[in-house]
């Protein structure tokens, strides 16, 4: 179910560095080098497949941009924020 503005605001306040961009949230991550960026993306891909919620991912050498939205709901849902929180854990690990 698509989240309401106050629900989105509450969830955004718990995420560091993520930006609201229309009906999506996004964040750029900078890693040490290309292999580190690819390892990070593999962790995200495996989790995304596990939960059946797939982000848009852009890789530019050691930079990874993640964009999350729930296309079927045409906006943000708990799935987006749950995956964003998991991605933050992968980045911090």
KAMOKA-V271592 format. One record per pair of residues at least 4 apart in sequence whose ideal C-beta (glycine too) atoms are under 8 Angstrom apart, sorted by sequence separation. I is the first residue (numbers start at 1). J is the second residue. D is the distance in whole Angstrom. If there is no record, write none. Layout:
BEGIN
<<I J D> <I J D>>
END
This chain:
BEGIN
<<3 7 4> <4 8 7> <5 9 6> <6 10 6> <7 11 6> <8 12 6> <9 13 7> <10 14 7> <11 15 7> <20 24 8> <21 25 7> <32 36 4> <33 37 7> <34 38 6> <35 39 6> <36 40 6> <37 41 6> <38 42 6> <39 43 7> <40 44 7> <41 45 6> <42 46 6> <43 47 7> <44 48 6> <45 49 6> <46 50 6> <47 51 6> <48 52 8> <59 63 7> <60 64 8> <70 74 8> <73 77 5> <76 80 5> <77 81 8> <78 82 6> <79 83 6> <80 84 6> <81 85 6> <82 86 7> <83 87 6> <84 88 7> <85 89 7> <86 90 7> <87 91 6> <88 92 6> <89 93 6> <3 8 5> <20 25 6> <21 26 5> <31 36 4> <48 53 6> <49 54 8> <59 64 6> <60 65 8> <70 75 7> <76 81 7> <12 18 7> <19 25 7> <31 37 5> <48 54 5> <58 64 7> <69 75 7> <70 76 7> <18 25 5> <19 26 6> <48 55 6> <57 64 7> <58 65 4> <69 76 6> <70 77 4> <3 11 7> <12 20 6> <18 26 7> <19 27 7> <29 37 8> <57 65 7> <68 76 8> <18 27 5> <31 40 6> <57 66 6> <58 67 8> <70 79 6> <15 25 7> <17 27 5> <56 66 7> <57 67 8> <70 80 6> <29 40 7> <44 55 7> <55 66 5> <56 67 4> <69 80 6> <8 20 7> <15 27 8> <45 57 8> <55 67 6> <56 68 8> <68 80 4> <12 25 7> <44 57 7> <55 68 5> <68 83 6> <41 57 6> <68 84 6> <53 70 7> <41 59 6> <66 84 8> <38 59 7> <66 87 6> <37 59 6> <44 66 7> <41 64 6> <37 61 7> <40 64 6> <37 62 5> <36 62 7> <37 63 7> <53 79 5> <34 61 5> <37 64 5> <53 80 8> <33 61 8> <34 62 6> <51 79 7> <55 83 7> <33 62 5> <32 62 6> <53 83 6> <31 62 5> <51 82 8> <30 62 6> <31 63 8> <51 83 7> <55 87 8> <30 63 5> <31 64 7> <29 63 7> <28 63 6> <29 64 5> <48 83 7> <28 64 7> <29 65 8> <47 83 7> <28 65 5> <29 66 7> <27 65 7> <26 65 6> <27 66 6> <47 86 6> <26 66 6> <47 87 8> <26 67 4> <25 67 7> <26 68 7> <24 67 5> <25 68 5> <44 87 6> <47 90 8> <24 68 6> <25 69 8> <24 69 4> <21 67 7> <23 69 5> <44 90 6> <43 90 5> <40 90 6> <23 74 6> <25 76 7> <40 91 7> <23 75 4> <24 76 7> <23 76 6> <25 80 6> <24 80 8> <25 81 8> <27 84 7> <25 84 6> <27 87 8> <29 91 6> <15 81 7> <18 84 6> <11 78 8> <14 81 8> <2 70 7> <8 76 6> <15 84 6> <11 81 4> <15 85 7> <2 73 4> <14 85 8> <1 73 7> <2 74 7> <3 75 7> <16 88 7> <2 75 4> <3 76 5> <15 88 7> <2 76 7> <3 77 6> <2 77 6> <3 78 7> <1 77 6>>
END
